[in-house]
């Protein structure tokens, strides 16, 4: 049987729903503002004319990165595991496969 919901519980539940909605709206506004600010900064940086004598390789790299970010392309996905750990796992699996194949071959020839 279901538990009888008291007025206090119902009120608390409704208040929590309202609070969650407000938080979500607040987050969306912040996200939108951040996106707008970022676009403005990117536009300013890409339109800025750097003095060619002081223009170094790093400046060019930064501007190139700014352009790609502006277009939304070439995003580097962050790997969940560090590369070294990933490589170790790959190597271990590869060795395990070889070991299994050897065992199967030995079993076939011995029988």
Secondary structure, 3 states (H helix, E strand, C coil): CCCCCCHHHHHHHHHHHHHHHHHHHHHHHHHHHHHHHHHHHHHHHHHCCCCCCCCCHHHHHHHHHHHHHHHCCCCCCCCCCCHHHHHHHHHHHHHHHHHHHHHHHHHHHHC
